[in-house]
Amino acid sequence: MADNTIQIMLDKCVGCTLCVKACPFGAIQMVGKKAAIDMAKCTLCGACVPSCKFKAIIIIKSAGEKKDLSAYKDVWVFCEQKNGVIQSISYELLGEGKKLAAKLGVKLCGVLLGDNIMSKVDDVAHRGADKVYVVDAPELKHYQDDPYTKILVELVSEYKPEVILCGATVVGRSLISRVAITIDAGLTADCTGLDIDEKEKILLQTRPAFGGNIMATIITPNHRPQMATVRHKVMKEAEVHKAHKAEVIKKTYSAETLKSRTTLLDVVEEIEETVNLAEADIIVSGGRGMGSPENFAIVKDLAKVLNAAVGSSRAAVDAGWMPYSHQVGQTGKTVCPKLYVACGISGQIQHLIGMQSSKVIVAINKDPDAPIFKVATYGIVGDVNEVLPALTKAFQKVLQK
Ligand SMILES: Cc1cc2nc3c(=O)[nH]c(=O)nc-3n(C[C@H](O)[C@H](O)[C@H](O)COP(=O)(O)OP(=O)(O)OC[C@H]3O[C@@H](n4cnc5c(N)ncnc54)[C@H](O)[C@@H]3O)c2cc1C
């Protein structure tokens, strides 16, 4: 099988250097007024191709090894549980998985591993699963890499799902990367959008790339299952339909499969975070436009009146005005509150990724052209130093009635 490769059509290259600027990896140089690609640096990302106005750069894709993929059916969601409680990320994935399964015309299946977990099967069924694969064993009470990985690999080998979705949580990231490498499947981490290519019937996995400067849609045409992780609060939870029933497939595995190379000594609950941004219904966030750390007091004042958590942009965190635990965005937390108030935040893509699925977004910014207004439900053009105290006063009046 020939690998993918890239070529410069020397007869078309005019030496304009646009491709040199477009290459994020510094892999293109001009040699004798023609572009030359250093294949040791090139990742075949393709950023140079559209930059060339003369169509002088082409990526030649190999047909790839053709496998029989027809045996792979259904959309699976790994339903993460903690202390026997199914985590809400699983319901978010079931909601998204249902749409994908409907487009593919296949079943939505939940995978549930734990101890004494049979009573939770209905929770998965009520959120839309048509089938639930359950493995119930004391060894699976708490997540452990070895047994969880071995079991999921065995289930995949036996039942052949075409899509597997997993939460981009500490557990999910650890588990699904191990499964992907063992079964030689692709894995797209931290997807912010999932869809089905209706013609090809393949999963479209969209995620930020190059530091969030572009959104890349990734496909896995030659391998199955197609696997993706999604962060908490990016997708909407599936609704509860108590009448919905699922076929239950209960599996048992040998002691060898359940064995772990590590011994779990104790599980220590995390000491409560100062801010529980991820679960907050209302968040008031401040950015560089707040001007100083002291000025965050007016953000906190409004948050207090609204009984809200306080968020922050990375600029304010980097400036040392707020601790990292408050950061919302690509490298911070993903949030989905009912109300998000962005104060002095410009709305760069890396911030939007973390909050744009909030139900109502109110933006306060003195620049009427700030990108945050493009995603805002309500925009207030003005100085935070005037608008925030006025809002706090007005809400105080209304809410104390
Ligand atoms: C790999 C990578 C990951 C990143 N991850 C994140 C992330 O997780 N979260 C994140 O937030 N960013 C992240 N960033 C940074 C991001 O690109 C932006 O730099 C950052 O979000 C900007 O923060 P800001 O909006 O507070 O500041 P700015 O972009 O400087 O915007 C300040 C805004 O305040 C307004 N303003 C100024 N004064 C006032 C005033 N008195 N009243 C009203 N408005 C005022 C201005 O008009 C401006 O729109 C990341 C960047 C990279 C490269």
Ligand as a Chemical Component Dictionary entry (heavy atoms), coordinates in Angstrom:
data_LIG
# 
_chem_comp.id                   LIG 
_chem_comp.type                 NON-POLYMER 
_chem_comp.pdbx_formal_charge   0 
_chem_comp.three_letter_code    LIG 
# 
loop_
_chem_comp_atom.comp_id 
_chem_comp_atom.atom_id 
_chem_comp_atom.alt_atom_id 
_chem_comp_atom.type_symbol 
_chem_comp_atom.charge 
_chem_comp_atom.model_Cartn_x 
_chem_comp_atom.model_Cartn_y 
_chem_comp_atom.model_Cartn_z 
_chem_comp_atom.pdbx_ordinal 
LIG C1  C1  C 0 -4.035  26.837 22.236 1  
LIG C2  C2  C 0 -4.826  27.951 22.839 2  
LIG C3  C3  C 0 -5.746  27.657 23.803 3  
LIG C4  C4  C 0 -6.512  28.673 24.379 4  
LIG N1  N1  N 0 -7.433  28.373 25.330 5  
LIG C5  C5  C 0 -8.233  29.351 25.810 6  
LIG C6  C6  C 0 -9.249  29.044 26.759 7  
LIG O1  O1  O 0 -9.423  27.904 27.231 8  
LIG N2  N2  N 0 -10.028 30.052 27.173 9  
LIG C7  C7  C 0 -9.893  31.355 26.725 10 
LIG O2  O2  O 0 -10.653 32.233 27.157 11 
LIG N3  N3  N 0 -8.915  31.643 25.853 12 
LIG C8  C8  C 0 -8.080  30.696 25.393 13 
LIG N4  N4  N 0 -7.073  31.030 24.531 14 
LIG C9  C9  C 0 -6.786  32.467 24.316 15 
LIG C10 C10 C 0 -7.705  33.141 23.301 16 
LIG O3  O3  O 0 -7.174  33.013 22.017 17 
LIG C11 C11 C 0 -7.831  34.628 23.606 18 
LIG O4  O4  O 0 -6.565  35.208 23.641 19 
LIG C12 C12 C 0 -8.529  34.929 24.928 20 
LIG O5  O5  O 0 -9.754  34.236 25.006 21 
LIG C13 C13 C 0 -8.777  36.433 25.000 22 
LIG O6  O6  O 0 -9.313  36.751 26.251 23 
LIG P1  P1  P 0 -10.178 38.046 26.421 24 
LIG O7  O7  O 0 -11.371 37.990 25.508 25 
LIG O8  O8  O 0 -10.417 38.242 27.864 26 
LIG O9  O9  O 0 -9.169  39.217 25.980 27 
LIG P2  P2  P 0 -9.138  40.110 24.695 28 
LIG O10 O10 O 0 -9.177  39.305 23.459 29 
LIG O11 O11 O 0 -8.009  41.059 24.881 30 
LIG O12 O12 O 0 -10.498 40.928 24.744 31 
LIG C14 C14 C 0 -10.815 41.897 25.693 32 
LIG C15 C15 C 0 -12.150 42.489 25.286 33 
LIG O13 O13 O 0 -12.567 43.396 26.282 34 
LIG C16 C16 C 0 -13.150 44.529 25.653 35 
LIG N5  N5  N 0 -13.013 45.630 26.593 36 
LIG C17 C17 C 0 -11.886 46.286 26.973 37 
LIG N6  N6  N 0 -12.157 47.196 27.926 38 
LIG C18 C18 C 0 -13.495 47.148 28.136 39 
LIG C19 C19 C 0 -14.383 47.835 28.992 40 
LIG N7  N7  N 0 -13.952 48.763 29.855 41 
LIG N8  N8  N 0 -15.685 47.521 28.934 42 
LIG C20 C20 C 0 -16.154 46.579 28.074 43 
LIG N9  N9  N 0 -15.369 45.880 27.249 44 
LIG C21 C21 C 0 -14.050 46.150 27.282 45 
LIG C22 C22 C 0 -12.392 44.704 24.373 46 
LIG O14 O14 O 0 -13.183 45.392 23.414 47 
LIG C23 C23 C 0 -12.112 43.253 23.958 48 
LIG O15 O15 O 0 -13.128 42.766 23.103 49 
LIG C24 C24 C 0 -6.314  30.036 23.968 50 
LIG C25 C25 C 0 -5.396  30.303 22.979 51 
LIG C26 C26 C 0 -4.655  29.293 22.414 52 
LIG C27 C27 C 0 -3.672  29.633 21.334 53 
# 
loop_
_chem_comp_bond.comp_id 
_chem_comp_bond.atom_id_1 
_chem_comp_bond.atom_id_2 
_chem_comp_bond.value_order 
_chem_comp_bond.pdbx_ordinal 
LIG C1  C2  SING 1  
LIG C2  C3  SING 2  
LIG C2  C26 DOUB 3  
LIG C3  C4  DOUB 4  
LIG C4  N1  SING 5  
LIG C4  C24 SING 6  
LIG N1  C5  DOUB 7  
LIG C5  C6  SING 8  
LIG C5  C8  SING 9  
LIG C6  O1  DOUB 10 
LIG C6  N2  SING 11 
LIG N2  C7  SING 12 
LIG C7  O2  DOUB 13 
LIG C7  N3  SING 14 
LIG N3  C8  DOUB 15 
LIG C8  N4  SING 16 
LIG N4  C9  SING 17 
LIG N4  C24 SING 18 
LIG C9  C10 SING 19 
LIG C10 O3  SING 20 
LIG C10 C11 SING 21 
LIG C11 O4  SING 22 
LIG C11 C12 SING 23 
LIG C12 O5  SING 24 
LIG C12 C13 SING 25 
LIG C13 O6  SING 26 
LIG O6  P1  SING 27 
LIG P1  O7  DOUB 28 
LIG P1  O8  SING 29 
LIG P1  O9  SING 30 
LIG O9  P2  SING 31 
LIG P2  O10 DOUB 32 
LIG P2  O11 SING 33 
LIG P2  O12 SING 34 
LIG O12 C14 SING 35 
LIG C14 C15 SING 36 
LIG C15 O13 SING 37 
LIG C15 C23 SING 38 
LIG O13 C16 SING 39 
LIG C16 N5  SING 40 
LIG C16 C22 SING 41 
LIG N5  C17 SING 42 
LIG N5  C21 SING 43 
LIG C17 N6  DOUB 44 
LIG N6  C18 SING 45 
LIG C18 C19 SING 46 
LIG C18 C21 DOUB 47 
LIG C19 N7  SING 48 
LIG C19 N8  DOUB 49 
LIG N8  C20 SING 50 
LIG C20 N9  DOUB 51 
LIG N9  C21 SING 52 
LIG C22 O14 SING 53 
LIG C22 C23 SING 54 
LIG C23 O15 SING 55 
LIG C24 C25 DOUB 56 
LIG C25 C26 SING 57 
LIG C26 C27 SING 58 
# 
